[in-house]
Amino acid sequence: MDHNLLNGKTPLSNPVSRGFWKVGLLILASVLVFVLILGGGAFAWAQQYQNRIPPRTMIDGMDVSGLDPGAVQMNLQNRIDDILTNGIEVQVDEVIKTLSLITITDSDLFENVDFQLEETISSLMEKHSDNPFADTYAMVTSVFRPVSTTIPVTIQEDRVRSSVLSLFPDSEVLSQRATFDLSWNTEKDMWSIGIVDGTSGKEFQWDAFFTTLEDQLIALDTQTITLALIDQTPKDFSQDEEHELVSKAATALQSAPYLITYEDLSWELTGDDLITLLAPGEDGRLTLLDEPLALWIASIADEVNQSAQNARLTIEDGRVTDFVESLEGRMLNEEQLREDLISLISSIQEAPIPSIELVVEVSEPTITTGDVNDLGIDEILGTGTSSYRGSPANRRANIQNGVDLLNGRLIAPGETFSLIQALSPFTYDNGYLPELVIKGDKIEAELGGGLCQIGTTTFRAVMNSALEVTERRNHSLVVSYYNDPANGNPGTDATIYEPAPNFKFTNDTDHYVLFQAENLTETQELRFTMWGTSDGRHASYSPPIVSRWIPVGETQYIETTDLEPGVEQCQGSHTGADASFTYTVVRPDGEIEETLFESHYRPLPRICLIGVEETVEEEEVVEEDLTEEPTDESVEEVVESSETIE
């Protein structure tokens, strides 16, 4: 038995034990105090980052830790605006020219480069938490996990490539592959076939150029980019290879025509067609030239292709009726036809050639004429308006064409509606007229001006109908056409420009939505109405607020050869702005959803193109020795036939 217990004593009554307990409690208390002080200090320290960018954060090498995100965004946006306004210098050989990164129309400016600045700032602020303890932890851990990020960019390569080629029209000379010289000898009733040697050329190194351009734009770097040229040399055929190819070409011509079929339709690839299509392949087999073949296939596609068309509806005296019947869609697989034709020609034999059956993809309309009475469209969901007063003639015509293409469209439940897809293609055949645009020092005609009026009106109709906006981009410039009817401020507009930016919305109701588009020509206004079946939701958007106006810079003067010498053509200036508004949807159960739309409009100085005379470089004339006998490097064979080969 324990001696201490027998004596009525406990371990704590021992002086030594009591000392240890006191020390332990003192240490524990000290630790708790230390933790509280440390935690309190960390909490107080983290508070300085409340609504600010977390610590140890870099954007493009710039330390933005603890800064106001709005101020950082404004600072970076100003740098981006300068790059877009002034362009990037490009050097080809010894010539340096400024590559414009924008296209200016009568009513807007379209950027060939899109900086995802807002998304970058938002992603940095996602570290914050509404829970103060979680937010403190996130800020503390940020010290040990530094973030260095850049601003992603999207380059519209086709537009940029076109601008570069306009700047340096004579620098890139593509090599020409060897071709056949084909003609019909009427006197001898036979084909005359020869091979014309290809020619060397120089091609821009586009991949390296776009990689460098993207890297520099991401770094907000404006130094000159060198665009290199690489030599191109076509295949040089031996004499035996030439004779073999000529023989194959003769067989291909003799075997023509070739039959192409689809259902009850048929086409023939004739000998006359092959004159422009046939080419010697570098592998020693016959092939077909890309561009002429694409045109020939396109002529067939024009007869075969047909977009799937839903039944189109209209509202007459409050009743829904159909005015366009539904049609199935057909789309020719052009790549498959191209491969089939090249395969047929490259493996040509004198045996009978089988016909080619077209591969056509068939799609059914989602809404057929018979479904019209079952859609349940019986009330207005919402309406949007805009004014195009003062628009020039071609712009008014394009707006009317857009209205005609949209009116009566049906959007199925869950369907995401793309405005560019609905209005495409942007061609004369589809009813569009051109307007002049400024691209750097060039004035060019582009089809489809005025469709941003369509985008803006659709955006407002969608919001007033309480539908889901899935993709929207504001215009780059403040333009009176698009100012909000409530207070005349910019902010509630939406721009479209093929292929991007686009405007999209989703029918997130359980019923079909009918898109009614009206052009009120007397007042020069658009009125778009969404019809459907309400589930009790309702929506509104606040009048846009302008947080700042941005002044324009000095007038820019650009020399061009597109105008007569001395003639001046100017694009008016546009004051920049930052604007915002809130889109509010109230669900049937009372739940409120708010979306803040923020828009940045770039300041654009007055830009004047001044016509100058084109500089003509004198070329050195080299006298040729005319005593030398000319040489003919082409190979020609005469192919005899007992009958005329067409």
C-alpha positions as CSV (number, residue, x, y, z in Angstrom):
1,M,0.0,0.0,0.0
2,D,1.2,3.5,-0.9
3,H,2.9,5.1,2.1
4,N,1.7,8.6,1.2
5,L,-1.9,7.5,1.1
6,L,-1.6,5.8,4.5
7,N,-0.4,9.1,5.9
8,G,-3.3,11.0,4.3
9,K,-1.1,12.8,1.8
10,T,-1.7,13.2,-2.0
11,P,1.0,13.8,-4.7
12,L,-0.1,17.5,-5.0
13,S,0.6,17.9,-1.3
14,N,4.2,17.2,-2.0
15,P,6.1,20.5,-2.3
16,V,8.1,19.3,-5.3
17,S,5.0,18.1,-7.1
18,R,3.3,21.5,-6.5
19,G,6.3,23.2,-8.0
20,F,6.1,21.2,-11.2
21,W,2.4,21.9,-11.6
22,K,3.0,25.6,-11.2
23,V,5.7,25.6,-13.8
24,G,3.5,23.6,-16.2
25,L,0.6,25.9,-15.7
26,L,2.8,28.9,-16.2
27,I,4.2,27.5,-19.4
28,L,0.7,26.7,-20.7
29,A,-0.5,30.1,-19.9
30,S,2.5,31.7,-21.6
31,V,1.9,29.6,-24.7
32,L,-1.8,30.5,-24.8
33,V,-0.9,34.2,-24.4
34,F,1.7,33.9,-27.1
35,V,-0.8,32.2,-29.4
36,L,-3.4,34.8,-28.7
37,I,-0.9,37.6,-29.3
38,L,0.4,35.9,-32.5
39,G,-3.1,35.2,-33.7
40,G,-4.3,38.7,-32.9
41,G,-1.3,40.1,-34.6
42,A,-1.8,37.9,-37.7
43,F,-5.5,38.9,-37.7
44,A,-4.6,42.6,-37.4
45,W,-1.9,42.2,-40.1
46,A,-4.3,40.4,-42.4
47,Q,-6.9,43.2,-42.0
48,Q,-4.7,45.5,-44.0
49,Y,-5.3,43.3,-47.0
50,Q,-9.0,43.3,-46.7
51,N,-10.5,44.1,-50.1
52,R,-6.9,44.3,-51.4
53,I,-4.6,42.1,-53.4
54,P,-3.0,39.4,-51.2
55,P,0.7,39.7,-50.1
56,R,3.6,38.5,-52.3
57,T,1.6,38.9,-55.6
58,M,3.2,40.0,-58.9
59,I,1.6,40.8,-62.2
60,D,3.9,41.0,-65.2
61,G,6.8,41.6,-62.8
62,M,5.0,44.4,-60.9
63,D,4.5,43.9,-57.2
64,V,0.8,44.6,-56.5
65,S,0.7,43.2,-52.9
66,G,-1.7,45.1,-50.7
67,L,-2.9,47.4,-53.5
68,D,-6.5,48.2,-54.3
69,P,-7.6,45.9,-57.2
70,G,-9.5,48.6,-58.9
71,A,-6.5,50.9,-59.0
72,V,-4.3,48.1,-60.3
73,Q,-6.8,47.2,-63.0
74,M,-7.0,50.9,-64.0
75,N,-3.3,51.2,-64.2
76,L,-2.9,48.1,-66.3
77,Q,-5.8,49.0,-68.4
78,N,-4.2,52.3,-69.3
79,R,-1.0,50.5,-70.4
80,I,-3.1,48.1,-72.5
81,D,-5.0,50.9,-74.0
82,D,-1.7,52.6,-75.1
83,I,-0.6,49.3,-76.7
84,L,-3.8,48.9,-78.6
85,T,-3.9,52.5,-79.7
86,N,-0.3,52.8,-80.8
87,G,0.2,49.3,-82.1
88,I,3.4,47.2,-82.3
89,E,6.3,47.8,-84.7
90,V,7.2,45.0,-87.0
91,Q,10.4,44.7,-88.9
92,V,10.8,42.8,-92.2
93,D,14.3,42.9,-93.6
94,E,15.3,46.5,-93.1
95,V,11.8,48.0,-93.2
96,I,9.9,48.8,-89.9
97,K,6.2,49.5,-89.9
98,T,3.6,49.9,-87.2
99,L,1.1,47.0,-86.9
100,S,-2.3,48.2,-85.9
101,L,-4.1,46.0,-83.4
102,I,-7.5,47.6,-83.9
103,T,-10.1,47.9,-86.7
104,I,-12.1,51.2,-86.6
105,T,-15.6,51.3,-88.1
106,D,-18.2,54.1,-88.3
107,S,-19.7,53.1,-85.0
108,D,-17.1,51.1,-83.0
109,L,-13.6,49.9,-82.6
110,F,-12.7,46.2,-82.7
111,E,-9.6,44.8,-81.1
112,N,-7.5,42.1,-82.7
113,V,-6.1,41.2,-79.3
114,D,-8.2,40.5,-76.2
115,F,-6.5,41.0,-72.8
116,Q,-8.2,39.0,-70.0
117,L,-7.4,41.7,-67.4
118,E,-10.6,41.6,-65.4
119,E,-10.4,37.8,-65.1
120,T,-6.8,38.1,-63.9
121,I,-7.6,40.5,-61.1
122,S,-10.7,38.5,-60.1
123,S,-8.7,35.3,-59.8
124,L,-6.2,37.0,-57.4
125,M,-9.0,38.2,-55.2
126,E,-10.5,34.7,-55.0
127,K,-8.0,33.9,-52.1
128,H,-10.1,36.1,-49.8
129,S,-12.8,34.5,-47.7
130,D,-15.9,36.0,-46.1
131,N,-14.9,34.1,-42.9
132,P,-12.4,36.4,-41.1
133,F,-10.4,33.4,-39.6
134,A,-10.2,31.7,-43.0
135,D,-9.3,35.0,-44.6
136,T,-6.5,35.5,-42.1
137,Y,-5.2,32.0,-42.7
138,A,-5.3,32.6,-46.5
139,M,-3.3,35.9,-46.1
140,V,-0.7,34.3,-43.9
141,T,-0.2,31.3,-46.1
142,S,0.2,33.7,-49.1
143,V,3.5,34.8,-47.5
144,F,4.9,31.3,-48.0
145,R,3.2,30.8,-51.4
146,P,4.0,33.8,-53.6
147,V,2.0,34.2,-56.8
148,S,3.6,35.6,-60.0
149,T,1.0,35.8,-62.8
150,T,0.6,37.4,-66.2
151,I,-2.4,38.7,-68.2
152,P,-3.5,36.0,-70.7
153,V,-4.2,37.3,-74.2
154,T,-6.2,36.0,-77.2
155,I,-5.0,37.0,-80.6
156,Q,-7.3,36.9,-83.6
157,E,-4.5,35.5,-85.8
158,D,-6.4,35.7,-89.1
159,R,-7.1,39.5,-88.6
160,V,-3.5,40.1,-87.6
161,R,-2.1,38.1,-90.4
162,S,-4.2,40.1,-92.9
163,S,-2.9,43.4,-91.4
164,V,0.7,42.3,-91.7
165,L,0.3,41.3,-95.3
166,S,-1.3,44.7,-96.0
167,L,1.8,46.4,-94.4
168,F,4.3,44.3,-96.4
169,P,2.4,43.3,-99.6
170,D,5.5,42.4,-101.6
171,S,7.7,40.8,-99.0
172,E,6.2,37.3,-98.9
173,V,6.4,35.6,-102.3
174,L,5.3,32.0,-101.9
175,S,6.9,29.3,-103.9
176,Q,5.0,27.7,-106.7
177,R,4.9,24.0,-107.1
178,A,5.4,22.3,-110.4
179,T,2.3,22.2,-112.6
180,F,1.1,20.5,-115.7
181,D,0.8,22.4,-118.9
182,L,-2.3,20.8,-120.4
183,S,-4.0,21.7,-123.6
184,W,-6.1,20.0,-126.3
185,N,-4.5,19.7,-129.7
186,T,-7.4,20.1,-132.1
187,E,-5.3,19.4,-135.2
188,K,-4.1,16.0,-133.9
189,D,-7.1,15.3,-131.8
190,M,-5.1,14.6,-128.7
191,W,-3.9,16.0,-125.4
192,S,-0.6,17.9,-125.2
193,I,0.9,17.4,-121.7
194,G,4.0,19.1,-120.2
195,I,5.4,19.8,-116.8
196,V,6.3,23.4,-115.8
197,D,9.0,23.6,-113.2
198,G,8.0,25.2,-109.9
199,T,9.5,28.5,-108.6
200,S,11.3,29.2,-105.4
201,G,9.8,31.7,-102.9
202,K,9.9,33.2,-99.4
203,E,7.4,32.6,-96.6
204,F,6.9,34.5,-93.4
205,Q,7.7,32.5,-90.2
206,W,4.2,32.9,-88.8
207,D,4.5,30.5,-85.9
208,A,7.5,32.2,-84.5
209,F,6.0,35.6,-85.1
210,F,2.7,34.8,-83.2
211,T,4.7,33.2,-80.4
212,T,6.8,36.3,-80.0
213,L,3.8,38.6,-80.3
214,E,1.9,36.7,-77.6
215,D,4.9,36.7,-75.3
216,Q,5.4,40.4,-75.7
217,L,1.7,41.3,-75.3
218,I,1.5,39.1,-72.1
219,A,4.5,41.0,-70.8
220,L,3.0,44.4,-72.0
221,D,6.2,44.8,-74.0
222,T,6.1,47.0,-77.1
223,Q,9.6,46.4,-78.5
224,T,9.9,45.8,-82.3
225,I,9.2,42.3,-83.5
226,T,11.3,40.9,-86.3
227,L,9.3,38.9,-88.8
228,A,11.6,36.5,-90.6
229,L,11.3,35.1,-94.1
230,I,12.3,31.5,-94.9
231,D,13.2,30.2,-98.3
232,Q,10.9,27.8,-100.0
233,T,12.1,25.4,-102.7
234,P,9.7,23.2,-104.6
235,K,10.6,19.6,-105.6
236,D,12.8,19.3,-108.7
237,F,11.6,16.2,-110.6
238,S,14.1,14.0,-112.5
239,Q,13.4,13.3,-116.2
240,D,12.2,9.8,-115.4
241,E,9.8,11.1,-112.8
242,E,8.5,13.7,-115.2
243,H,7.8,11.1,-117.9
244,E,6.0,8.9,-115.4
245,L,3.9,11.8,-114.2
246,V,3.0,12.8,-117.8
247,S,1.9,9.2,-118.5
248,K,-0.3,9.1,-115.4
249,A,-1.8,12.5,-116.3
250,A,-2.6,11.1,-119.8
251,T,-4.4,8.2,-118.2
252,A,-6.4,10.5,-115.9
253,L,-7.5,12.6,-118.8
254,Q,-8.5,9.7,-120.9
255,S,-10.5,8.2,-118.0
256,A,-12.5,11.4,-117.6
257,P,-15.3,12.2,-116.8
258,Y,-15.7,11.0,-113.2
259,L,-19.1,10.7,-111.7
260,I,-20.1,12.1,-108.3
261,T,-23.5,11.3,-107.0
262,Y,-25.8,12.1,-104.1
263,E,-29.3,10.7,-104.0
264,D,-30.9,11.8,-107.3
265,L,-28.2,14.5,-108.0
266,S,-25.0,13.9,-110.0
267,W,-22.0,15.9,-111.2
268,E,-19.1,15.1,-113.5
269,L,-15.4,15.9,-113.1
270,T,-14.4,16.4,-116.7
271,G,-11.2,16.7,-118.6
272,D,-11.7,20.4,-118.9
273,D,-12.0,20.6,-115.0
274,L,-8.7,18.6,-114.7
275,I,-6.9,21.2,-116.8
276,T,-7.1,23.6,-113.8
277,L,-7.0,20.9,-111.0
278,L,-4.4,18.3,-112.0
279,A,-0.9,18.6,-110.6
280,P,2.2,16.5,-110.1
281,G,2.6,15.3,-106.5
282,E,5.9,15.4,-104.8
283,D,5.6,11.7,-104.0
284,G,5.5,10.9,-107.8
285,R,1.7,10.5,-107.8
286,L,-1.0,12.7,-109.3
287,T,-2.7,15.2,-107.0
288,L,-5.2,18.1,-107.2
289,L,-4.4,21.7,-106.5
290,D,-5.8,22.9,-103.2
291,E,-7.4,26.3,-104.1
292,P,-9.0,25.3,-107.5
293,L,-10.2,22.0,-105.9
294,A,-11.8,23.9,-103.0
295,L,-13.6,26.2,-105.5
296,W,-14.8,23.1,-107.5
297,I,-16.0,21.4,-104.3
298,A,-17.7,24.6,-103.1
299,S,-19.8,24.7,-106.3
300,I,-21.2,21.2,-105.3
301,A,-21.6,22.3,-101.7
302,D,-23.8,25.2,-102.9
303,E,-26.2,22.7,-104.4
304,V,-26.2,20.3,-101.5
305,N,-25.8,22.3,-98.3
306,Q,-28.9,23.5,-96.5
307,S,-29.1,24.7,-92.9
308,A,-31.6,23.0,-90.7
309,Q,-34.4,25.5,-90.3
310,N,-36.8,25.5,-87.4
311,A,-40.3,26.5,-88.1
312,R,-40.4,30.4,-87.9
313,L,-43.2,32.0,-86.1
314,T,-44.8,35.4,-85.9
315,I,-47.3,37.1,-83.6
316,E,-50.5,38.4,-85.4
317,D,-53.3,39.9,-83.3
318,G,-51.9,38.2,-80.2
319,R,-51.8,34.8,-81.9
320,V,-48.8,32.7,-82.8
321,T,-48.7,31.5,-86.4
322,D,-45.9,29.9,-88.5
323,F,-44.7,31.8,-91.5
324,V,-41.6,29.7,-92.5
325,E,-41.8,25.9,-92.6
326,S,-39.2,23.7,-91.0
327,L,-36.5,22.1,-93.2
328,E,-33.9,19.4,-92.6
329,G,-30.3,20.4,-92.7
330,R,-27.7,19.0,-95.1
331,M,-23.9,19.5,-94.9
332,L,-21.5,18.1,-97.4
333,N,-18.4,16.6,-95.9
334,E,-16.0,18.6,-98.1
335,E,-12.8,17.2,-96.6
336,Q,-14.0,13.6,-97.3
337,L,-14.8,14.5,-100.9
338,R,-11.4,16.2,-101.3
339,E,-9.7,13.0,-100.0
340,D,-11.8,10.8,-102.2
341,L,-11.0,12.8,-105.4
342,I,-7.3,12.9,-104.7
343,S,-7.3,9.2,-103.8
344,L,-9.1,8.4,-107.1
345,I,-6.7,10.5,-109.2
346,S,-3.5,9.5,-107.4
347,S,-4.2,5.8,-107.9
348,I,-5.6,6.1,-111.4
349,Q,-5.8,2.9,-113.5
350,E,-7.1,2.2,-117.0
351,A,-9.8,-0.1,-115.5
352,P,-13.3,1.4,-115.1
353,I,-13.4,4.0,-112.4
354,P,-16.1,3.7,-109.7
355,S,-18.2,6.7,-109.0
356,I,-17.9,8.7,-105.8
357,E,-20.9,8.9,-103.5
358,L,-21.0,12.1,-101.5
359,V,-20.9,11.9,-97.7
360,V,-23.6,14.3,-96.4
361,E,-24.5,14.9,-92.8
362,V,-28.2,15.3,-92.3
363,S,-29.6,17.1,-89.2
364,E,-33.3,17.4,-88.3
365,P,-34.8,20.7,-87.1
366,T,-35.6,20.9,-83.4
367,I,-38.9,22.5,-84.1
368,T,-41.1,21.3,-86.9
369,T,-44.1,23.0,-88.5
370,G,-46.4,20.5,-86.7
371,D,-45.1,21.5,-83.3
372,V,-46.2,25.1,-83.5
373,N,-49.5,24.6,-81.6
374,D,-47.8,22.7,-78.8
375,L,-45.2,25.3,-77.7
376,G,-47.3,27.1,-75.2
377,I,-46.1,30.6,-76.2
378,D,-48.7,32.9,-74.9
379,E,-47.2,36.0,-73.1
380,I,-44.4,38.6,-73.3
381,L,-41.4,37.9,-71.2
382,G,-39.6,41.1,-71.8
383,T,-38.7,43.8,-74.4
384,G,-35.5,45.7,-75.3
385,T,-35.1,48.8,-77.4
386,S,-32.4,51.0,-78.9
387,S,-32.2,53.9,-81.3
388,Y,-30.1,54.0,-84.5
389,R,-31.2,57.5,-85.5
390,G,-28.6,59.1,-87.8
391,S,-27.2,55.9,-89.2
392,P,-25.9,55.9,-92.8
393,A,-27.8,54.0,-95.5
394,N,-25.8,50.8,-95.6
395,R,-25.9,50.6,-91.8
396,R,-29.7,50.9,-91.8
397,A,-29.9,48.2,-94.5
398,N,-27.7,45.8,-92.5
399,I,-29.8,46.5,-89.4
400,Q,-33.0,45.6,-91.4
401,N,-31.3,42.5,-92.7
402,G,-30.4,41.4,-89.2
403,V,-34.0,42.0,-88.0
404,D,-35.3,39.8,-90.9
405,L,-32.9,37.0,-90.0
406,L,-33.8,37.0,-86.3
407,N,-37.6,37.6,-86.4
408,G,-39.5,34.5,-85.6
409,R,-36.7,32.4,-84.2
410,L,-37.5,29.8,-81.6
411,I,-35.1,29.0,-78.7
412,A,-35.6,25.6,-77.1
413,P,-35.5,25.1,-73.4
414,G,-31.9,24.8,-72.3
415,E,-30.6,26.1,-75.7
416,T,-27.8,28.6,-75.8
417,F,-28.5,31.1,-78.6
418,S,-25.5,32.5,-80.5
419,L,-26.1,35.8,-82.2
420,I,-23.2,35.5,-84.6
421,Q,-24.4,32.0,-85.6
422,A,-28.0,33.3,-86.2
423,L,-26.8,36.2,-88.4
424,S,-24.1,34.3,-90.3
425,P,-22.8,34.2,-93.0
426,F,-21.8,37.8,-93.4
427,T,-21.9,37.9,-97.2
428,Y,-23.6,39.8,-100.0
429,D,-25.7,36.7,-100.7
430,N,-27.0,36.8,-97.1
431,G,-28.1,40.3,-97.6
432,Y,-25.3,42.4,-96.1
433,L,-23.8,45.6,-97.5
434,P,-20.3,47.0,-96.9
435,E,-19.0,49.9,-94.9
436,L,-15.6,51.4,-94.8
437,V,-13.2,50.5,-91.9
438,I,-9.8,51.7,-91.0
439,K,-7.1,49.1,-90.4
440,G,-3.8,50.8,-89.7
441,D,-3.0,52.9,-92.8
442,K,-5.6,51.1,-94.9
443,I,-9.2,51.8,-95.7
444,E,-11.1,48.7,-96.6
445,A,-14.7,47.7,-97.1
446,E,-16.2,45.1,-94.7
447,L,-19.7,43.6,-94.7
448,G,-22.1,43.7,-91.8
449,G,-21.7,47.1,-90.3
450,G,-24.5,48.0,-87.9
451,L,-25.0,44.5,-86.3
452,C,-23.8,45.8,-82.9
453,Q,-27.2,47.6,-82.8
454,I,-28.7,44.1,-83.0
455,G,-26.4,42.9,-80.2
456,T,-27.3,45.8,-77.9
457,T,-31.0,45.5,-78.4
458,T,-30.9,41.7,-77.9
459,F,-28.9,42.2,-74.6
460,R,-31.5,44.5,-73.2
461,A,-34.4,42.3,-74.3
462,V,-32.7,39.2,-72.6
463,M,-32.2,41.1,-69.3
464,N,-35.8,42.4,-69.3
465,S,-37.0,38.8,-69.9
466,A,-35.0,37.5,-66.9
467,L,-33.0,35.1,-69.1
468,E,-29.4,34.0,-68.5
469,V,-26.7,36.0,-70.2
470,T,-23.8,33.6,-71.0
471,E,-21.5,35.7,-73.1
472,R,-21.4,39.5,-73.5
473,R,-18.7,42.1,-74.3
474,N,-19.2,45.8,-74.3
475,H,-18.2,48.0,-77.3
476,S,-14.7,49.4,-77.2
477,L,-15.9,52.9,-77.7
478,V,-18.6,55.2,-76.3
479,V,-21.0,55.6,-79.2
480,S,-24.3,57.4,-78.9
481,Y,-26.2,54.7,-80.8
482,Y,-25.8,52.4,-77.8
483,N,-26.3,54.7,-74.8
484,D,-28.9,53.5,-72.4
485,P,-32.4,55.0,-73.0
486,A,-32.9,55.5,-69.2
487,N,-30.2,58.1,-68.6
488,G,-28.1,58.3,-71.8
489,N,-25.0,56.8,-70.3
490,P,-23.0,54.0,-71.8
491,G,-22.9,50.6,-70.2
492,T,-25.8,48.4,-71.4
493,D,-24.5,47.6,-74.8
494,A,-23.2,44.4,-76.4
495,T,-20.9,44.1,-79.4
496,I,-20.4,41.3,-81.9
497,Y,-17.7,40.8,-84.6
498,E,-17.0,37.5,-86.3
499,P,-15.6,35.3,-84.9
500,A,-15.4,37.1,-81.6
501,P,-16.7,38.8,-79.5
502,N,-20.1,37.2,-79.6
503,F,-23.3,37.6,-77.6
504,K,-25.0,34.5,-76.2
505,F,-27.9,33.8,-73.9
506,T,-29.5,30.7,-72.6
507,N,-33.2,29.9,-72.4
508,D,-33.2,28.7,-68.8
509,T,-37.0,28.3,-68.7
510,D,-38.9,25.1,-69.2
511,H,-40.6,26.4,-72.4
512,Y,-39.8,27.6,-75.8
513,V,-39.0,31.3,-76.3
514,L,-40.0,33.2,-79.5
515,F,-37.6,36.0,-80.6
516,Q,-39.7,38.7,-82.2
517,A,-37.6,41.4,-83.9
518,E,-39.1,44.7,-85.1
519,N,-37.7,47.6,-86.9
520,L,-39.7,50.8,-86.2
521,T,-38.5,52.7,-89.3
522,E,-40.5,55.9,-88.5
523,T,-38.7,56.5,-85.3
524,Q,-35.5,54.6,-86.3
525,E,-35.7,52.3,-83.3
526,L,-35.4,48.6,-82.8
527,R,-37.8,46.7,-80.5
528,F,-37.0,43.1,-79.7
529,T,-39.5,41.1,-77.7
530,M,-39.1,37.6,-76.1
531,W,-42.4,35.6,-75.9
532,G,-42.8,32.5,-73.9
533,T,-44.4,31.1,-70.7
534,S,-43.5,32.9,-67.5
535,D,-42.5,30.8,-64.5
536,G,-43.1,33.8,-62.2
537,R,-39.6,35.3,-62.3
538,H,-39.0,38.9,-63.0
539,A,-36.0,41.0,-63.7
540,S,-34.6,44.5,-64.1
541,Y,-31.3,46.3,-64.5
542,S,-30.2,49.6,-63.0
543,P,-29.4,52.6,-65.1
544,P,-25.6,52.5,-65.9
545,I,-23.3,54.6,-63.8
546,V,-20.1,56.2,-65.2
547,S,-17.4,56.1,-62.6
548,R,-14.9,58.0,-64.7
549,W,-14.5,59.7,-68.1
550,I,-11.2,59.3,-69.8
551,P,-9.9,62.1,-72.0
552,V,-8.5,61.5,-75.5
553,G,-5.0,62.2,-76.7
554,E,-3.7,64.3,-79.6
555,T,-4.8,63.7,-83.1
556,Q,-2.9,61.0,-84.9
557,Y,-1.9,61.5,-88.6
558,I,-1.2,58.4,-90.7
559,E,0.1,58.4,-94.2
560,T,-1.6,56.1,-96.7
561,T,-1.6,55.4,-100.4
562,D,-5.3,54.4,-100.3
563,L,-6.2,58.1,-100.7
564,E,-5.2,60.6,-103.4
565,P,-2.2,62.7,-102.5
566,G,-3.2,65.5,-100.2
567,V,-6.7,64.1,-99.4
568,E,-7.5,63.7,-95.7
569,Q,-10.0,61.4,-94.2
570,C,-10.6,61.5,-90.4
571,Q,-12.3,59.3,-87.8
572,G,-13.8,61.3,-85.0
573,S,-12.4,61.1,-81.4
574,H,-14.2,59.2,-78.6
575,T,-13.9,60.0,-74.9
576,G,-13.3,56.8,-72.9
577,A,-15.2,55.8,-69.8
578,D,-15.7,53.2,-67.1
579,A,-19.3,52.2,-66.5
580,S,-21.3,49.6,-64.5
581,F,-24.8,48.5,-63.8
582,T,-26.5,45.6,-61.9
583,Y,-28.7,43.0,-63.5
584,T,-31.2,41.6,-60.9
585,V,-33.4,38.5,-61.3
586,V,-36.0,37.6,-58.7
587,R,-36.9,33.9,-58.8
588,P,-40.4,32.7,-58.1
589,D,-39.3,31.5,-54.6
590,G,-38.0,35.0,-53.8
591,E,-34.4,34.2,-54.3
592,I,-32.5,37.3,-55.7
593,E,-29.6,36.9,-58.1
594,E,-27.5,40.0,-58.9
595,T,-24.9,40.3,-61.7
596,L,-22.6,43.3,-61.9
597,F,-21.7,44.2,-65.5
598,E,-18.6,46.4,-65.7
599,S,-17.5,48.0,-69.0
600,H,-14.4,49.8,-70.0
601,Y,-14.5,52.1,-73.1
602,R,-11.2,53.1,-74.5
603,P,-10.4,56.7,-75.3
604,L,-9.6,57.1,-79.0
605,P,-8.0,60.2,-80.4
606,R,-9.0,61.7,-83.7
607,I,-7.3,59.6,-86.4
608,C,-6.6,61.1,-89.8
609,L,-5.3,59.3,-92.9
610,I,-3.5,61.6,-95.3
611,G,-3.0,60.5,-98.9
612,V,0.6,60.4,-100.1
613,E,2.2,59.3,-103.4
614,E,3.4,55.7,-103.5
615,T,7.2,55.4,-103.4
616,V,8.5,53.5,-106.4
617,E,12.0,52.0,-106.0
618,E,14.1,52.1,-109.1
619,E,15.3,48.7,-110.2
620,E,18.7,48.0,-111.7
621,V,18.3,47.0,-115.4
622,V,20.6,44.1,-116.4
623,E,21.2,43.7,-120.1
624,E,20.8,40.1,-121.2
625,D,23.0,38.3,-123.7
626,L,20.5,37.7,-126.5
627,T,22.9,35.5,-128.5
628,E,22.5,32.6,-126.0
629,E,20.1,30.0,-127.2
630,P,17.0,29.7,-125.0
631,T,16.4,26.4,-123.2
632,D,13.1,24.7,-122.6
633,E,13.2,22.7,-119.4
634,S,9.6,21.5,-119.7
635,V,8.8,18.0,-120.8
636,E,6.0,17.4,-123.3
637,E,4.4,14.3,-124.6
638,V,1.7,13.8,-127.2
639,V,-0.8,11.3,-126.2
640,E,-2.7,9.8,-129.2
641,S,-6.2,8.6,-128.9
642,S,-8.7,7.1,-131.4
643,E,-11.4,9.3,-130.1
644,T,-11.8,12.8,-128.7
645,I,-11.1,13.0,-124.9
646,E,-13.3,15.7,-123.4
